[in-house]
Amino acid sequence: MIEGFGALPAALNPLDAGSLLAAFGTVGIAVVLFAETGLLVGFFLPGDSLLFTAGLLCTAGAHGDTRLSLPWVMFAAAAGALVGAQCGFVLGRRGGRVLLARSRNRHLLDGVARAEELLGRYGHAKAIVLARFVPVVRTVLNPLAGALDMPVRVFTLWQVAGGLLWSLGLVLAGYLLGSSIPNIDTYLLPAVAVIVVLSLLPVGLEFLKARRRTARRDRASGAGDGRRRRDDPVP
């Protein structure tokens, strides 16, 4: 049942990965990731937890009625993440700035600010890869890159690299954890919370490094200003 569309639950929760997988199965993974990375309306969808939960449900420890196929899950995850990002980029080329400017959603506007900060601080390649691991930012960076006329070849190369690292990495992380712990679906919620936190670590480390570099430059600049003031001739 879970490989395709299952029977819809009485109360589908689009914010809950388990509910989405129970309702739509493997096909739902591709659809959700496409919406989250390609359409601005999908910024609230649970991409990280969906990928990790899907990996858990590929293990032998998952209950029989919710068991997923690892190859199909990996294919659906990669397809949704890559096609979605490229679609978002194309939409951005055709008026993404206008769409983003008209939005009044605070989360989207915050995401735009963080996406622009990533692009300005790290450049195209690193920003595109890092954005995959930041909720909301991975939604808005793709149309923003298109609106800023980023070269298609550059965007495509790095969104594919980042998309595969993010989507397949989280699926495999869930699969490996589920394979090593019996009855892992009993601990599904805390396991998902842990992996979401871990997925944000690379971005957090990059920000810490950037802040340290900025602080060092500020100290060096302050020391230089102090030396120049001491060396100024006394009138």
N, C-alpha and C positions, 0 to 999 in steps of 0.2 A: 504493500500500500504506500509506503513512504517514498518509494523511488519516484513516483510521479505525483499527481495531485491526490491527496487523501481526502477523506470526508471532512468537511469544514466543521471545526468545533463550534459549540453553541456560542461561545464568546471569544472570537479571535482577537488577540492582543498584538497589534503590529509592533509594539515595543519589546515584546518578549520573543527571544530567539526560539525557545522550545515550542511556543504556540505557532510561530510561522512555519517551522519545520514539520510539525504535526499536521498542519493544514495543507501545505503545498509541496513538501518533500524537496527532492533535489532540484526540480525546476524552480522552486521558490528561491533557492540560493542565487541563481543567475538573475532572476527578476529583481530581487531586493538589492543586490550589489549594483546592477545596472541603474536602478532608480537612485541609489545613494550616491553613486559617483558620477552619474550623467545628467541627472535632473535636479534642479534646485529644490524641488518639493520633497526630495527624499533625504534631506539632511538629518531628519530625526530617526532614521532607521538604524537598527543595531548591527552594523556590519561586523565589528570585532567579535561580539559575543555570538553572532550567527555562525561565523566561520569556525570558531573554536568549538561551539556546541555540535556543529555538523561533524567535525573531526572526532569528537567523543562518541557520537552515535554510529561511527563506522567500526567501532571495536567490537570484539566478541562479547564484552561485558554489557553491551547495550541490550535492552529488552527486545525481544523478537519482533514486536510490532512497530518498533521505531528504528530498526537497524538500517543504516545507509551503506552504500557502496563507495569505498574510498576513491577509486578511479573516476567515477561519475561525479562525486562531490568536488574533486580537484578540477575536473573539466568545467563544471558549472561555475565554480568560484572564479577561476581564471577568466572564463568567457565573460561573465558579468562585470568583473572589475575592469578588464581591458577595453571591452566594447563600450561600457558606460563612460569611462574617462575620455575616450576618443570622441564620443557623441557630445559630451559636455564641452570639449574643446571646440568642436564645430559650431555648436550653439553660441559659444562665446564669440567666435569670429563674426557671427551674424547678428550681433546685438546684445552680447552678454553684459557689457557695461551698463546699458540702459536697464536691463532686467535687474541687475544687482543694485543699481541706484534707486530704483523704484520700490525695492523691498523695504518693508518696515519691521521685519522680524529681527529682533535684537540678536538672536543667536546667529543668523545669517550675516548680519552686519559685523558682528565680532569676528566671525570666520573670515570675512573679507579682509579685515584689518590684520589678522594673524597671517593670512595667506600672503598679503603684500609685504609683511615684515619678513616672512621666510624668503620670498623672492629677492628682496633687497639685501638681506643679510648673507644668504648662502649661494645666490645665483640660481640659474635655471635647474641644473641637474640635481643638486642636493635638495633643493626645495621641493621638487616634484616627488622625489623618493620619500622624504621625511613627511610630506603632507599626507601620504597614505595612512600614516599611523595616528593621525589627529582627527577625531570626529569633527564634523562640520567643515573643517579646513579641506579635507579631501573632497568635499562636495563642491566648494566654491573655487578651489584653485584651478580646476580644469577649465571652466568657462572664463575665469579671469585670465588664464594664460592665453586663451584664444582672443580675448578682447585686447590684450596687450601686444598682439601680433607676434607672439613667440614663434620662431621657425617650426614648421610642422615636423621636420625630421628630428629636431632636438626634443620636442615635446613627446613625440611618439616613442623614441628610443628610451627615454627615462621613465615615461609612464608605464611602459611595458616592464621595465626592470623593477620599478617600485611596486607595480601591481602584482607581479608574480611573487615578489618577496613577501608582500603583505598577505595576499590571499592564500597562497600555498603554505606559507610559513605558519599561519595561525591554524589552518586545517591540520597540518602535520603535528603541530604542538598539541592540539586536542587529541589526535589519534595516538600519539606516543604516550601521553599521560593516561588516556583511557586504557591502553594496552598494558600499562604497568600497575594499575590499581584496580582490583576486582570491584565490581558493582559501582563503577565510577559515577553512574547517573544518579546515585543516591546523594552524591556531593556536588551536584551539577552547579547550583547557584554560587557557592564559594569558589569553585574551580573557575567558573567564567569570570568572576570578579577579579581573581588573581591574574588571569591571563590578560584581561583588559589593562590592568595596571602595568604588567610587564611589557605590553605592546607600546606603552607610552614612554618607557624608559629611554629608548634611543633618542627621542625628541627632547626629553628632559635633560639628558646628558649634553646634547648639542647646545641647548640654551645656556646651561651652566658654563660650558667652555666659552661660549660667545661673551657671556657676562664677565668672565674672568679676563678675557682678552681686552674687552672694553675698559675694565677697571685698571689693567696694567697700562693701557695707552693713556688713560686719564691721569694716572700717577706720573707717568713719564712726561706728559705735557705740562703738568703742574710743576714738576721739578725743573723743567726747562724754563718755564716762565719765571720761577723763583730765581734761577741763576741769571737770567737776563735782567731782572730788576736789580739784583745786587751789583751787576756789572755796569749798570747805567751810570754815566758820569754825574756827579753832584754839581748842580748849577751854582 
